[in-house]
Amino acid sequence: MNTPKNGKYDRLATKFWHNVDFVLKERGMTWRELAGKLDIDPRTLSSKKSSNSNVSIGSAKEMAEALGTSVDRLIYGTPENI
């Protein structure tokens, strides 16, 4: 399903990447380190972040695991203990 890049989906993607950035800073990690943990080229991850790309549930789960946090926290910015 191809979802248009607007409205609530655009805001959700922006919030997702903001939350990933927040958790990275909290963990003292860089985007390059995250890319390494995900076994992807850092430029690919940077491009996705820069364009506020929508992320699949599977990719969100992989990022959450690599960051030691929950998918909920990356999507909604909620505390880990919910």
C-alpha positions in Angstrom: 0.0 0.0 0.0 1.4 3.3 -1.1 0.5 6.0 1.4 0.7 9.7 0.4 3.3 11.7 2.3 1.1 14.1 4.1 -1.1 14.7 7.1 -0.9 12.4 10.1 1.5 10.0 8.4 4.0 12.7 7.7 3.8 13.9 11.3 4.1 10.4 12.6 7.3 9.8 10.5 8.7 13.1 11.7 8.0 12.2 15.3 9.5 8.7 14.8 12.8 10.1 13.6 12.9 12.7 16.3 12.3 10.0 18.9 15.1 7.8 17.4 17.4 10.9 17.6 16.4 11.5 21.2 17.1 7.8 22.2 20.4 7.9 20.4 21.5 10.9 22.3 20.3 9.4 25.6 22.3 6.2 24.8 25.4 8.2 23.7 25.2 6.6 20.3 25.7 8.0 16.8 23.6 7.5 13.7 26.6 5.7 12.2 26.7 3.3 15.2 23.0 2.6 14.8 23.5 1.9 11.1 26.2 -0.6 12.0 23.9 -2.4 14.5 21.3 -2.6 11.8 23.9 -3.7 9.2 23.0 -1.0 6.7 25.0 1.7 5.0 25.0 4.9 7.2 24.1 6.9 4.1 20.9 4.9 3.7 19.8 5.6 7.2 20.8 9.2 6.9 18.7 9.5 3.7 15.7 7.9 5.3 16.0 10.3 8.3 16.5 13.4 6.2 13.5 12.6 4.0 11.3 11.7 7.0 10.6 8.3 5.3 7.8 6.2 6.7 9.2 3.1 8.4 7.8 -0.4 8.3 6.8 -2.1 11.6 9.7 -4.6 11.0 12.2 -1.8 10.6 10.9 0.0 13.6 11.2 -3.2 15.6 14.8 -3.7 14.5 15.7 -0.1 15.4 14.1 -0.5 18.8 16.0 -3.7 19.5 19.3 -2.1 18.4 18.6 0.9 20.7 17.4 -1.2 23.6 14.0 0.4 23.7 10.5 -0.3 22.7 8.7 0.3 19.4 6.1 2.3 21.3 8.8 4.7 22.5 10.1 5.3 19.0 6.7 5.8 17.6 5.0 7.7 20.4 7.8 8.9 22.6 6.4 7.1 25.6 8.5 5.9 28.5 9.9 2.4 28.3 8.0 1.2 31.3 4.5 1.4 29.8 
